[in-house]
Amino acid sequence: MLSKILSSATFGIDAFLVEVETHIEKKIPAFNIVGLPDNAVKESRERVLAAIKNSGFDFPARKITVNLAPADIKKEGSSFDLPIAIGLLSANEMIKDRWLRDTVFLGELALDGHLRAIKGALPIAAEAKKKGIKRILLPSECAGEASIVDGIDVFPVEDLEEVVRLLNDSMEKEPVVADKEAIFSQVNQYHVDFSDVKGQENVKRALEVAAAGGHNILMIGPPGSGKTMLAKRIPTILPPLSFEEALETTKIHSVAGILPKDKALVTVRPFRSPHHTVSDAALVGGGSFPRPGEVSFAHHGVLFLDELPEFKKNVLEVLRQPLEDSRVTVSRSKMSIEFPANFMLAAAMNPCPCGYYSDPGRRCTCAPPQIQHYMAKVSGPLLDRIDIHIEVPAVKYKELSDNSRGEASEAIRARVILAREIQMKRFSEMKHIFTNADMGSREVRQFCRLDSAGSDILRMAMSKLGLSARAYDRILKVSRSIADLESSECIKPQHVSEAIQYRTLDRELWKN
């Protein structure tokens, strides 16, 4: 007896179809799974055996061989439980084959036959539609995200018995239809707002400029000055996610199994804040079978690194590729997987080990060599990819006790959206350039030209403030973003002056 059932697995953030072939013959009872299964797939033998028996079906006491094709790609996870069980029942002539040829089956089986959630339902549904598959049967918990894909019927099922009844015409069931408008209406529903922040108007302005141009930003200030509070509110002033961006972000979260059960789609920009003890594999992705890391979870959102110098040096250095290329390539001897990682980096650090260097209200207890050693933990190549450095001073009592509310995120976001629209028009004929931060040297020369007054200001800043050469292009890019916020076609002297203030770590004060 032979049966063929369609299933699927993920590779990176995409999926590929897997044909589950089941062969039963009259020989000494055995149950073998071949086709490069990992341990979770091998253990499905015990789950499938118990689930079939506890669901009231007969388990054939014969030699059973299950092949997962293509056999040269490693299969992992527990989502093959259901297709293996259906393949056994089909080969044992207990299921009609009317749906088996154009249906993808997915699901982890509990020992009593109930189905548990699986990872990657959204990319699997997208791949099934691409291959012309008509329907997909999967656990109810995953039906919401799979139903986001149009053109394929998604049937949520609770247990193995319900699947068999559905296949044998013993019950009627309607496919799930996603209400995309209702789901996407949750865009920009954040629980935090910039109006909650007391004082720090100069830092809010810097964050607005960073959001407008897609610039990475580093905040330097003493403990308790509000760096983390400000960083958590950056997503609230970024433009809303488009549907395509939401789909791509949801794919990553679905494959990693971190998509909330009550959400079918990621509708707000992600904010990820890993602890400084994070490993390089956890940050950028890795493992024996590569998984996405924090930089990919922050795709189309914000990655916040608090206490930046406390991160291990090798961890910070691996950030250089995703910051430059907006993607991560994880290579192994037998495979190479690419994960998207287009995020805005926001980092925070103290100005010295004790945290009170340059703070007029507290005395710094650090010696100059200690401060230099502390600042040197953040390498030049990494700083070279951060356009804005801003000091975050301690908030004064007068500002803390003020009951008036600051400007709301909605108002700031409106200005950011207008600036982004200007940039989209500017770079409409250029591939891979969407914001001012993406510009290379050629684009900077083309779009960031200064008049004589602006050139004089920048030349004076380079000499008087001791700005480094790498600060030159950064100042021009940030100046372009400030001009865009004012809908100005040309960069004016005041735009250059403001941009110069956002290069704190390039000043002589921090070098000596």
For each residue, the residues with C-beta under 8 A, 3 or more apart:
1: 23 24 25 91 92 93
2: 21 22 23 24 91
3: 21 22 87 88 90 91 97 100
4: 19 20 21 22 87 100 101
5: 19 20 22 83 84 86 87 90 100 105
6: 17 18 19 20 83 100 101 102 103 104 105 133
7: 17 18 19 20 68 79 80 82 83 104 105 106
8: 15 16 17 18 79 104 106 124 127 128
9: 15 16 18 73 75 76 77 79 80 120 124
10: 13 14 15 16 119 120 123 124 255
11: 14 15 16 73 337
12: 255 290 337 338 339
13: 10 123 248 251 252 255 292 296 339 340
14: 10 11 123 127 251
15: 8 9 10 11 120 123 124 126 127 128
16: 8 9 10 11 73 127
17: 6 7 8 104 127 128 131 133
18: 6 7 8 9 68 69 70 75 80 83
19: 4 5 6 7 68 69
20: 4 5 6 7 66 67 68 80 83 84 87 105
21: 2 3 4 66 67 68 69 87
22: 2 3 4 5 64 65 66 84 87 88 90 91
23: 1 2 64 65 66 67 91
24: 1 2 60 62 63 64 88 91 92
25: 1 62 63
26: 62 63
27: 30 62 63
28: 63
29: 61 62 63
30: 27 63 64
31: 45 49 64 66
32: 64 65 66
33: 37 41 42 44 45 66 67 68 84
34: 37 65 66 67 68 71
35: 66 67 68 69 70 71 75
36: 68 71 72 73 74 75
37: 33 34 41 42 68 75 76 80
38: 41 42 74 75 76 77 289
39: 42 43
40: 43 44 76 77 78
41: 33 37 38 44 68 75 76 77 78 80
42: 33 37 38 39 45
43: 39 40 46 47 78
44: 33 40 41 47 48 78 80 81 84 109
45: 31 33 42 48 49
46: 43 49 50
47: 43 44 50 51 78 81 108 109 110 111
48: 44 45 51 52 81 84 85 88 109
49: 31 45 46 52 53 59
50: 46 47 53 54 111 112
51: 47 48 54 55 81 85 109 110 111 112 113 160
52: 48 49 55 57 58 59 85 88 89 113 160
53: 49 50 57 59
54: 50 51 111 112 113
55: 51 52 112 113 159 160 161 164
56: 161
57: 52 53 89 94 160 164
58: 52 92 94
59: 49 52 53 88
60: 24 64 88 91 92
61: 29
62: 24 25 26 27 29
63: 24 25 26 27 28 29 30
64: 22 23 24 30 31 32 60 88
65: 22 23 32 34
66: 20 21 22 23 31 32 33 34 35 84 87
67: 20 21 23 33 34 35 71
68: 7 18 19 20 21 33 34 35 36 37 41 71 75 80
69: 18 19 21 35
70: 18 35 73
71: 34 35 36 67 68
72: 36
73: 9 11 16 36 70
74: 36 38 289
75: 9 18 35 36 37 38 41 68 80
76: 9 37 38 40 41 289
77: 9 38 40 41 80 118 119
78: 40 41 43 44 47 81 108 116 118
79: 7 8 9 82 106 107 108 118 119 120
80: 7 9 18 20 37 41 44 68 75 77 83 84
81: 44 47 48 51 78 84 85 107 108 109
82: 7 79 85 86 105 106 107 108 109 115 137 138 160 163
83: 5 6 7 18 20 80 86 87 105 106
84: 5 20 22 33 44 48 66 80 81 87 88
85: 48 51 52 81 82 88 89 109 160
86: 5 82 83 89 90 95 100 105 163 164 167
87: 3 4 5 20 21 22 66 83 84 90 91
88: 3 22 24 48 52 59 60 64 84 85 91 92
89: 52 57 85 86 92 94 95 164
90: 3 5 22 86 87 93 94 95 97 100
91: 1 2 3 22 23 24 60 87 88
92: 1 24 58 60 88 89
93: 1 90
94: 57 58 89 90 164
95: 86 89 90 100 164 167 168
96: 99 167 168 169
97: 3 90 100 101
98: 167 169
99: 96 102 103 135 167
100: 3 4 5 6 86 90 95 97 103 167
101: 4 6 97
102: 6 99 132 133 134 135
103: 6 99 100 133 134 135 136 137
104: 6 7 8 17 124 128 133 135 136 137 138
105: 5 6 7 20 82 83 86 136 137 138 163
106: 7 8 79 82 83 118 121 124 136 137 138 139 142
107: 79 81 82 115 116 118 137 138 139 157
108: 47 78 79 81 82 115 116 117 118 139
109: 44 47 48 51 81 82 85 113 114 115 116 160
110: 47 51 113 114 115 116
111: 47 50 51 54
112: 50 51 54 55 159
113: 51 52 54 55 109 110 159 160 161
114: 109 110 158 159 160
115: 82 107 108 109 110 138 139 140 157 158 159 160
116: 78 107 108 109 110 139 141
117: 108 139 141 142 261
118: 77 78 79 106 107 108 121 138 139 142
119: 10 77 79 254 255 256 257
120: 9 10 15 79 123 124 254 255
121: 106 118 124 125 138 142 143 145 146 254
122: 125 126 145 146 148 149 247 250 251 254
123: 10 13 14 15 120 126 127 251 254 255
124: 8 9 10 15 104 106 120 121 127 128 136 146
125: 121 122 128 129 136 145 146 147 148 149 152 154
126: 15 122 123 129 130 149 251
127: 8 14 15 16 17 123 124 130 131
128: 8 15 17 104 124 125 131 133 136 152
129: 125 126 132 133 149 150 151 152
130: 126 127
131: 17 127 128
132: 102 129
133: 6 17 102 103 104 128 129 136 152
134: 102 103 152 153
135: 99 102 103 104 152 153 154 155 175
136: 103 104 105 106 124 125 128 133 146 152 153 154 155
137: 82 103 104 105 106 107 155 157 163 166
138: 82 104 105 106 107 115 118 121 142 143 146 154 155 156 157
139: 106 107 108 115 116 117 118 142 143 156 157 158
140: 115 143 156 157 158
141: 116 117 261
142: 106 117 118 121 138 139 145 146 156
143: 121 138 139 140 146 147 154 155 156 176
144: 147 148 176 178 263 264
145: 121 122 125 142 148 250 254 259 263 264 265
146: 121 122 124 125 136 138 142 143 149 154 176
147: 125 143 144 154 175 176 177 178 264
148: 122 125 144 145 178 180 183 247 250 264 265
149: 122 125 126 129 146 152 154
150: 129
151: 129
152: 125 128 129 133 134 135 136 149
153: 134 135 136 175
154: 125 135 136 138 143 146 147 149 175 176
155: 135 136 137 138 143 166 173 175 176
156: 138 139 140 142 143 176
157: 107 115 137 138 139 140 162 163 166
158: 114 115 139 140 162
159: 55 112 113 114 115 162 163
160: 51 52 55 57 82 85 109 113 114 115 163 164
161: 55 56 113 164 165
162: 157 158 159 165 166 171
163: 82 86 105 137 157 159 160 166 167
164: 55 57 86 89 94 95 160 161 167 168 170
165: 161 162 168 170 171
166: 137 155 157 162 163 170 171 173
167: 86 95 96 98 99 100 163 164
168: 95 96 164 165
169: 96 98
170: 164 165 166
171: 162 165 166
172:
173: 155 166
174:
175: 135 147 153 154 155
176: 143 144 146 147 154 155 156
177: 147
178: 144 147 148 183 264
179: 182 183
180: 148 183 184 243
181: 184 185
182: 179 185
183: 148 178 179 180 186 264 265 267
184: 180 181 187 243 246 265 267
185: 181 182
186: 183 189 267 268
187: 184 240 241 267 268
188: 236 240 268 410 413
189: 186 267 268
190: 193 233 235 236 268 409
191:
192: 196 232 233 236
193: 190 196 233 236 408 409
194: 197 204 233 236 237 406 407 408 409 412
195: 405 406 407 408 409
196: 192 193 229 233 405 406
197: 194 200 204 226 229 230 233 406
198: 226 395 399 400 402 406
199: 226 395 396 399 400 402
200: 197 203 204 225 226 230 392 393 395
201: 204 205 406
202: 205 206 390
203: 200 206 207 219 226 230 390 392
204: 194 197 200 201 207 208 230 406 407 412
205: 201 202 208 209
206: 202 203 209 210 217 388 390 502
207: 203 204 210 211 217 230 233 234 237
208: 204 205 211 212 237 412 415 416 485
209: 205 206 212 213 215 388 478 481 482 485 498 502
210: 206 207 213 214 215 216 217 234 344 346 387 388 481
211: 207 208 214 234 237 238 344 412 416
212: 208 209 415 416 419 420 436 481 482 484 485
213: 209 210 387 419 423 435 436 437 477 478 480 481 484
214: 210 211 344 434 435 436 437 438
215: 209 210 344 387 388 436 437 477 478 481
216: 210 323 344 345 346 347 385 386 387 388 437
217: 206 207 210 344 345 346 347 386 387 388 389 390
218: 308 346 347 348 349 383 386 388 389 390 505
219: 203 227 230 231 346 347 348 349 390 391 392
220: 348 349 350 351 389 390 391 392 504 505
221: 225 226 227 348 350 351 391 392 393 394
222: 225 350 351 355 356 359 362 393 394
223: 350 355
224: 394
225: 200 221 222 392 393 394 395
226: 197 198 199 200 203 221 229 230 392 395
227: 219 221 230 231 306 348 392
228: 231 232 273 304 306 348
229: 196 197 226 232 233
230: 197 200 203 204 207 219 226 227 233 234 392
231: 219 227 228 234 273 302 304 306 346 348
232: 192 228 229 235 271 273 304
233: 190 192 193 194 196 197 207 229 230 236 237 409
234: 207 210 211 230 231 237 238 271 302 304 344 346
235: 190 232 238 268 269 270 271 301 302
236: 188 190 192 193 194 233 409 413
237: 194 207 208 211 233 234 409 412 413 416
238: 211 234 235 269 301 302 344 413 416
239: 413 416 417 420
240: 187 188
241: 187 245 246 249 266 267 268 269 300
242: 245 246
243: 180 184 246 247
244: 247 248
245: 241 242 248 249 300
246: 184 241 242 243 249 250 265 266 267
247: 122 148 243 244 250 251 265
248: 13 244 245 251 252 299 300 340
249: 241 245 246 252 253 266 270 299 300 301
250: 122 145 148 246 247 253 254 259 264 265 266
251: 13 14 122 123 126 247 248 254 255
252: 13 248 249 255 256 292 296 297 299 339 340
253: 249 250 256 258 259 266 270 297
254: 119 120 121 122 123 145 250 251 257 259
255: 10 12 13 119 120 123 251 252 291 292
256: 119 252 253 291 292 297
257: 119 254
258: 253 297
259: 145 250 253 254 263 266
260: 263
261: 117 141
262:
263: 144 145 259 260 266 267
264: 144 145 147 148 178 183 250
265: 145 148 183 184 246 247 250
266: 241 246 249 250 253 259 263 270
267: 183 184 186 187 189 241 246 263
268: 186 187 188 189 190 235 241
269: 235 238 241 300 301 302
270: 235 249 253 266 297 298 299 300 301 302
271: 232 234 235 298 301 302 304
272: 294 297 298 301 302 303 304
273: 228 231 232 303 304 305 306
274: 278 282 283 294 303 305
275: 278
276: 305 306 307 310 311
277:
278: 274 275 282 283 294 311 315
279: 282 283 315
280: 283 284 286 312 314 315 318
281: 284 285 286 287 293
282: 274 278 279 286 293 294
283: 274 278 279 280 293 294 295 315 318 319
284: 280 281 293 294 295 296 318 319 321 322 328 330 341
285: 281 290 291 292 293 295 296 328 330 337 339
286: 280 281 282 290 291 293 330
287: 281 290 291
288: 332
289: 38 74 76
290: 12 285 286 287 330 332 335 337 339
291: 255 256 285 286 287
292: 13 252 255 256 285 296 297 328 339
293: 281 282 283 284 285 286 296 297 328 339
294: 272 274 278 282 283 284 297 298 303
295: 283 284 285 298 299 303 319 322 328 339 341 343
296: 13 252 284 285 292 293 299 328 339 340 341
297: 252 253 256 258 270 272 292 293 294
298: 270 271 272 294 295 301 302 303 341 343
299: 248 249 252 270 295 296 340 341 342 343
300: 241 245 248 249 269 270 342 343
301: 235 238 249 269 270 271 272 298 343 344
302: 231 234 235 238 269 270 271 272 298 343 344 345 346
303: 272 273 274 294 295 298 343 344 345 346
304: 228 231 232 234 271 272 273 346 347 348
305: 273 274 276 308 311 345 346 347 348
306: 227 228 231 273 276 347 348
307: 276 310 311 348 349 350
308: 218 305 311 316 347 348 349 377 378
309: 349 350 374 375 377 378
310: 276 307
311: 276 278 305 307 308 315 316
312: 280 315 316
313: 316 317 377 379
314: 280 317 318
315: 278 279 280 283 311 312 318 319
316: 308 311 312 313 319 378 379 382
317: 313 314 320 379 381 382
318: 280 283 284 314 315 321
319: 283 284 295 315 316 322 323 345 382 385
320: 317 323 324 381 382 385
321: 284 318 324 325 328 329
322: 284 295 319 325 326 327 328 341 343
323: 216 319 320 345 382 385
324: 320 321 385
325: 321 322
326: 322 340 341 342
327: 322 338 339 340 341 342
328: 284 285 292 293 295 296 321 322 338 339 341
329: 321 336 337 338
330: 284 285 286 290 336 337 338 339
331: 335 336
332: 288 290 335 336
333:
334:
335: 290 331 332
336: 329 330 331 332
337: 11 12 285 290 329 330
338: 12 327 328 329 330
339: 12 13 252 285 290 292 293 295 296 327 328 330
340: 13 248 252 296 299 326 327
341: 284 295 296 298 299 322 326 327 328
342: 299 300 326 327
343: 295 298 299 300 301 302 303 322
344: 210 211 214 215 216 217 234 238 301 302 303
345: 216 217 302 303 305 319 323 385 386
346: 210 216 217 218 219 231 234 302 303 304 305
347: 216 217 218 219 304 305 306 308 386
348: 218 219 220 221 227 228 231 304 305 306 307 308 392
349: 218 219 220 307 308 309 378
350: 220 221 222 223 307 309 353 354 355 357 374
351: 220 221 222 355 356 357 358 359 371 391
352: 355 356 357 364 366 370 371 374
353: 350 366 370 371 374
354: 350 357 364 365 366
355: 222 223 350 351 352 359
356: 222 351 352 359 362 363 364 365
357: 350 351 352 354 364 366 371
358: 351 364 391 509
359: 222 351 355 356 362 364 393 394
360:
361: 394
362: 222 356 359 394
363: 356
364: 352 354 356 357 358 359
365: 354 356
366: 352 353 354 357 370 371 374
367: 370 371
368: 371 372 512
369: 372 373
370: 352 353 366 367 373 374
371: 351 352 353 357 366 367 368 374 375
372: 368 369 375 376
373: 369 370 376 377
374: 309 350 352 353 366 370 371 377
375: 309 371 372 378 505 510
376: 372 373
377: 308 309 313 373 374
378: 308 309 316 349 375 382 383
379: 313 316 317 382 383
380: 383 384 470
381: 317 320 384 385
382: 316 317 319 320 323 378 379 385 386
383: 218 378 379 380 386 389 470 505
384: 380 381 470
385: 216 319 320 323 324 345 381 382
386: 216 217 218 345 347 382 383 389
387: 210 213 215 216 217 437 474 477 478 502
388: 206 209 210 215 216 217 218 474 478 502 503
389: 217 218 220 383 386 502 503 504 505 506
390: 202 203 206 217 218 219 220 502 504
391: 219 220 221 351 358 504
392: 200 203 219 220 221 225 226 227 230 348
393: 200 221 222 225 359
394: 221 222 224 225 359 361 362
395: 198 199 200 225 226 399 400
396: 199 399 400
397: 400 401
398: 401 402
399: 198 199 395 396 402
400: 198 199 395 396 397
401: 397 398
402: 198 199 398 399
403:
404:
405: 195 196 408
406: 194 195 196 197 198 201 204
407: 194 195 204 411 412
408: 193 194 195 405 411 412
409: 190 193 194 195 233 236 237 412 413
410: 188 413 414
411: 407 408 414 415
412: 194 204 208 211 237 407 408 409 415 416
413: 188 236 237 238 239 409 410 416 417
414: 410 411 417 418
415: 208 212 411 412 418 419 485
416: 208 211 212 237 238 239 412 413 419 420 485
417: 239 413 414 420 421
418: 414 415 421 422 485 487
419: 212 213 415 416 422 423 481 484 485
420: 212 239 416 417 423 424 435
421: 417 418 424 425
422: 418 419 425 426 484 487
423: 213 419 420 426 427 434 435 436 484
424: 420 421 427 428 434
425: 421 422 428
426: 422 423 447
427: 423 424 430 433 434 435 438 443
428: 424 425
429:
430: 427 433 443
431:
432: 438
433: 427 430 438 439 443
434: 214 423 424 427 438
435: 213 214 420 423 427 438
436: 212 213 214 215 423 439 477 478 480 481 484
437: 213 214 215 216 387 477 481
438: 214 427 432 433 434 435
439: 433 436 443 444 447 448 477 480
440: 443 444
441: 444 445 473
442: 445 446
443: 427 430 433 439 440 446 447
444: 439 440 441 447 448 473 476 477
445: 441 442 448 449
446: 442 443 449
447: 426 439 443 444 480
448: 439 444 445 476 477 479 480 491
449: 445 446 490 491
450: 454 455 458 476 479 491 496
451: 454 455 490 491 492 493
452: 455 456
453: 456 457 493
454: 450 451 457 458 479 491 492 493 495 496
455: 450 451 452 458 459
456: 452 453 459 460
457: 453 454 460 461 493 496 497 500
458: 450 454 455 461 462 472 475 496 500
459: 455 456 462 463
460: 456 457 463 464
461: 457 458 464 465 467 475 500
462: 458 459 465 467 471 472
463: 459 460 466
464: 460 461
465: 461 462 500 503 506 507 508
466: 463 506 507 508 511
467: 461 462 471 472 475 500 503 506 507
468: 471 506
469: 472
470: 380 383 384 473 474 506
471: 462 467 468 474 475 503 506
472: 458 462 467 469 475 476
473: 441 444 470 476 477
474: 387 388 470 471 477 478 503
475: 458 461 467 471 472 478 479 496 499 500 502 503
476: 444 448 450 472 473 479 480 491 499
477: 213 215 387 436 437 439 444 448 473 474 480 481
478: 209 213 215 387 388 436 474 475 481 482 499 502
479: 448 450 454 475 476 482 483 491 495 496 498 499
480: 213 436 439 447 448 476 477 483 484 491
481: 209 210 212 213 215 419 436 437 477 478 484 485
482: 209 212 478 479 485 486 491 495 498 499
483: 479 480 486 488 489 490 491 492 495
484: 212 213 419 422 423 436 480 481 487 488
485: 208 209 212 415 416 418 419 481 482
486: 482 483 495
487: 418 422 484
488: 483 484 491 492 495
489: 483
490: 449 451 483
491: 448 449 450 451 454 476 479 480 482 483 488 495 496
492: 451 454 483 488 495 496
493: 451 453 454 457 496 497
494: 497 498
495: 454 479 482 483 486 488 491 492 498 499
496: 450 454 457 458 475 479 491 492 493 499 500
497: 457 493 494 500 501
498: 209 479 482 494 495 501 502
499: 475 476 478 479 482 495 496 502 503
500: 457 458 461 465 467 475 496 497 503
501: 497 498
502: 206 209 387 388 389 390 475 478 498 499
503: 388 389 465 467 471 474 475 499 500 506 507
504: 220 389 390 391 507 510
505: 218 220 375 383 389 510
506: 389 465 466 467 468 470 471 503 510
507: 465 466 467 503 504 510 511
508: 465 466 511 512
509: 358 512
510: 375 504 505 506 507
511: 466 507 508
512: 368 508 509
